[in-house]
Amino acid sequence: MLREILVPSQNADNFLKLYKGDSPCCGDSANQCQQVATYAAANGLTAIVIKDKEGNNKTLTFSSVTGAANVLAALRTAIYAEGYEEGAPDSFDGISVVAVSTNLQVTITGDLQVVSLTHSGGSANFSAQACDQILRCDYTIDNYAGGATNTLRINGVDYAVGAMTVTVTAEATIEGIIDGHLATAGIGGSSTVTDNTTDWTVVISGAKSDATITLGGTYLDRSNCATVFE
């Protein structure tokens, strides 16, 4: 996670560095948030616009770069020079660049507020800051028999799923019903339903970690929990 070094001029080899967000002094607080921007990978990236310490836009420029690895290196060099580094907690990369189809997706996580990217095709604005860290998990039930009627129970409230007849009921139909109930219950996530010809497998991905979920009276197993910014 990107952290702003409270005293950027200190020796770079210091074992312990105080970050602005960890300082007990008044006015030294810093929010840890995440922002995302996407642009066409074919375009050369030449700058990133950030918010400086006074809240004004500041443009950091560099030679045109393409490719995820080169873009990441250029962003690190420019941002680190402004007094930031990768610091604790380290559960998130402060700067991430990944290919998504024909685009590059740049994710900035930490104390730094970013505005936009400048590339040969124009500019790409970063999303609004997501500053709430939510723990989300997957919920799974295997070998579920299904039947004419099925009840999904979420945090003590029953929701009708309808028929789940193997080799008959469409998987997409069931997924649509379950996803609607997840949204209504306010726990988020999405479902993947698999017809195994003799029984069903239902996986709910990315639902809130504190949810209690049963299907047909059987509890779904919780796994793969991870913190996300929202």
C-alpha positions as CSV (number, residue, x, y, z in Angstrom):
1,M,0.0,0.0,0.0
2,L,1.3,3.5,-0.9
3,R,2.2,5.4,2.2
4,E,3.3,9.1,2.5
5,I,6.6,9.4,4.3
6,L,6.3,12.0,7.0
7,V,9.9,13.2,6.6
8,P,10.9,12.5,3.0
9,S,14.4,13.9,3.5
10,Q,15.3,11.2,6.1
11,N,18.0,8.6,5.3
12,A,16.5,6.1,2.8
13,D,18.2,3.3,4.8
14,N,16.4,4.1,8.1
15,F,15.0,0.9,9.5
16,L,11.9,2.7,10.9
17,K,10.1,5.4,8.9
18,L,7.1,7.3,10.2
19,Y,4.2,7.6,7.8
20,K,2.0,10.6,7.7
21,G,-1.1,8.5,8.4
22,D,0.5,7.0,11.5
23,S,1.7,10.3,13.0
24,P,0.1,11.4,16.3
25,C,0.4,15.0,15.4
26,C,-2.6,17.1,14.5
27,G,-3.1,17.5,10.7
28,D,-1.0,14.4,9.9
29,S,-3.9,12.1,9.2
30,A,-4.2,10.3,5.9
31,N,-7.0,8.3,4.4
32,Q,-6.2,4.9,2.8
33,C,-8.3,4.6,-0.3
34,Q,-8.2,2.9,-3.7
35,Q,-8.8,4.4,-7.2
36,V,-8.8,2.8,-10.6
37,A,-8.3,4.1,-14.2
38,T,-8.3,2.2,-17.5
39,Y,-7.0,3.2,-20.9
40,A,-6.2,1.5,-24.2
41,A,-2.9,-0.5,-23.9
42,A,-1.8,0.6,-27.3
43,N,-1.5,4.3,-26.1
44,G,1.8,5.6,-24.7
45,L,1.5,6.8,-21.1
46,T,3.2,10.1,-20.4
47,A,1.9,11.5,-17.1
48,I,-0.1,11.0,-14.0
49,V,-2.0,13.8,-12.3
50,I,-2.1,13.6,-8.5
51,K,-3.2,15.8,-5.6
52,D,-0.3,17.4,-3.8
53,K,0.0,18.0,-0.1
54,E,-2.1,21.2,-0.4
55,G,-4.8,19.4,-2.4
56,N,-3.9,21.0,-5.7
57,N,-3.5,19.1,-9.0
58,K,0.2,18.2,-9.8
59,T,1.3,16.6,-13.0
60,L,4.1,14.1,-12.9
61,T,5.5,13.5,-16.4
62,F,7.8,10.9,-17.8
63,S,8.9,9.5,-21.2
64,S,6.2,7.7,-23.1
65,V,5.8,4.1,-22.0
66,T,3.7,1.1,-23.1
67,G,3.3,-2.4,-21.6
68,A,2.2,-3.2,-18.1
69,A,5.8,-3.7,-16.7
70,N,7.1,-0.4,-18.2
71,V,4.1,1.6,-17.1
72,L,4.4,0.2,-13.6
73,A,8.1,1.1,-13.4
74,A,7.4,4.7,-14.7
75,L,4.6,5.3,-12.2
76,R,6.7,3.9,-9.3
77,T,9.6,6.2,-10.2
78,A,7.4,9.3,-10.5
79,I,5.3,8.7,-7.4
80,Y,8.1,7.5,-5.1
81,A,9.9,10.8,-6.0
82,E,7.0,12.6,-4.4
83,G,7.7,11.1,-1.0
84,Y,5.7,7.9,-1.1
85,E,6.7,4.2,-0.9
86,E,5.2,0.8,-0.4
87,G,4.5,0.5,3.3
88,A,2.5,-1.4,5.8
89,P,-0.1,-2.8,5.7
90,D,1.1,-4.7,2.7
91,S,-2.1,-6.6,1.9
92,F,-2.5,-4.4,-1.2
93,D,0.0,-3.3,-3.9
94,G,0.3,0.5,-3.8
95,I,0.5,0.6,-7.6
96,S,-0.9,-2.1,-9.8
97,V,-0.9,-2.3,-13.6
98,V,-2.7,-5.3,-15.2
99,A,-3.9,-6.0,-18.8
100,V,-7.7,-6.3,-19.1
101,S,-8.6,-7.3,-22.7
102,T,-7.0,-4.6,-24.9
103,N,-6.7,-2.1,-22.0
104,L,-4.4,-1.5,-19.1
105,Q,-6.0,-1.0,-15.7
106,V,-4.0,1.1,-13.2
107,T,-5.0,0.8,-9.5
108,I,-3.6,3.1,-6.9
109,T,-4.1,2.1,-3.2
110,G,-3.0,4.0,-0.1
111,D,-2.5,7.6,1.1
112,L,-2.1,9.1,-2.4
113,Q,-5.1,10.7,-4.1
114,V,-4.9,10.6,-7.9
115,V,-6.8,12.4,-10.6
116,S,-6.0,11.1,-14.1
117,L,-3.6,9.5,-16.5
118,T,-2.3,11.3,-19.6
119,H,-1.7,9.1,-22.7
120,S,-1.3,9.5,-26.4
121,G,-5.0,9.0,-26.9
122,G,-6.1,11.6,-24.4
123,S,-6.7,11.2,-20.7
124,A,-8.3,8.7,-18.3
125,N,-9.9,9.8,-15.1
126,F,-9.5,7.7,-11.9
127,S,-12.6,6.5,-10.2
128,A,-13.9,8.2,-7.1
129,Q,-12.0,7.2,-3.9
130,A,-13.1,3.9,-2.4
131,C,-12.1,4.1,1.3
132,D,-14.2,1.4,3.1
133,Q,-12.4,-1.9,3.5
134,I,-14.9,-4.7,3.4
135,L,-14.1,-8.4,4.1
136,R,-15.8,-10.5,1.4
137,C,-15.9,-14.3,1.0
138,D,-17.1,-17.2,-1.2
139,Y,-19.9,-19.4,0.0
140,T,-20.3,-22.9,-1.4
141,I,-22.6,-25.9,-1.3
142,D,-21.8,-29.1,-3.1
143,N,-24.0,-32.1,-3.8
144,Y,-27.2,-30.1,-3.4
145,A,-30.2,-32.2,-4.4
146,G,-32.5,-29.4,-5.5
147,G,-36.2,-30.2,-6.1
148,A,-39.5,-28.5,-6.8
149,T,-39.1,-25.8,-4.2
150,N,-35.9,-24.4,-2.7
151,T,-35.4,-21.7,0.0
152,L,-32.3,-19.5,0.3
153,R,-32.0,-18.1,3.8
154,I,-29.8,-15.1,4.2
155,N,-29.3,-13.7,7.7
156,G,-32.5,-15.1,9.0
157,V,-34.7,-14.1,6.0
158,D,-36.2,-16.6,3.6
159,Y,-36.0,-16.1,-0.2
160,A,-37.7,-18.4,-2.7
161,V,-35.5,-19.8,-5.4
162,G,-38.1,-21.9,-7.1
163,A,-37.5,-25.2,-8.9
164,M,-34.0,-26.7,-9.2
165,T,-34.5,-29.8,-11.3
166,V,-31.3,-31.3,-12.6
167,T,-31.0,-31.5,-16.4
168,V,-34.2,-29.4,-16.6
169,T,-33.8,-26.0,-14.9
170,A,-31.4,-23.7,-16.6
171,E,-28.4,-22.7,-14.6
172,A,-28.7,-19.1,-15.7
173,T,-32.2,-18.9,-14.4
174,I,-31.2,-20.0,-10.9
175,E,-28.2,-17.7,-10.9
176,G,-30.5,-14.7,-11.8
177,I,-32.9,-15.5,-9.0
178,I,-30.1,-16.0,-6.4
179,D,-28.2,-12.8,-7.5
180,G,-31.4,-10.8,-7.1
181,H,-31.9,-12.1,-3.6
182,L,-28.2,-11.3,-2.7
183,A,-28.8,-7.7,-3.8
184,T,-32.1,-7.5,-1.8
185,A,-30.4,-8.9,1.3
186,G,-27.6,-6.3,0.9
187,I,-24.7,-8.7,1.2
188,G,-23.5,-8.4,-2.4
189,G,-21.8,-11.1,-4.4
190,S,-22.8,-13.2,-7.4
191,S,-23.6,-16.8,-7.9
192,T,-22.4,-19.6,-10.1
193,V,-24.7,-22.6,-10.4
194,T,-23.5,-25.9,-11.9
195,D,-25.8,-28.8,-12.9
196,N,-23.9,-32.0,-12.2
197,T,-26.7,-34.1,-13.8
198,T,-27.3,-35.8,-10.4
199,D,-27.0,-32.8,-8.1
200,W,-26.1,-29.1,-8.0
201,T,-23.1,-27.1,-6.9
202,V,-23.8,-23.5,-5.9
203,V,-21.0,-20.9,-5.3
204,I,-21.7,-17.4,-4.1
205,S,-18.6,-15.2,-4.7
206,G,-17.8,-12.0,-3.0
207,A,-20.5,-11.8,-0.4
208,K,-20.0,-10.0,3.0
209,S,-18.0,-12.1,5.4
210,D,-20.5,-11.8,8.2
211,A,-23.4,-13.3,6.3
212,T,-25.1,-16.5,7.3
213,I,-26.5,-18.4,4.2
214,T,-28.4,-21.7,3.9
215,L,-29.9,-23.4,0.9
216,G,-32.6,-25.9,1.6
217,G,-31.6,-25.8,5.3
218,T,-28.0,-26.6,4.7
219,Y,-25.3,-24.1,5.5
220,L,-23.0,-22.9,2.8
221,D,-19.3,-23.2,3.6
222,R,-17.4,-19.9,3.8
223,S,-13.9,-19.7,2.2
224,N,-11.5,-17.4,0.3
225,C,-12.1,-14.4,2.4
226,A,-10.3,-11.2,1.3
227,T,-10.5,-7.5,2.1
228,V,-11.7,-5.2,-0.8
229,F,-12.1,-1.4,-1.1
230,E,-15.6,-0.1,-1.7
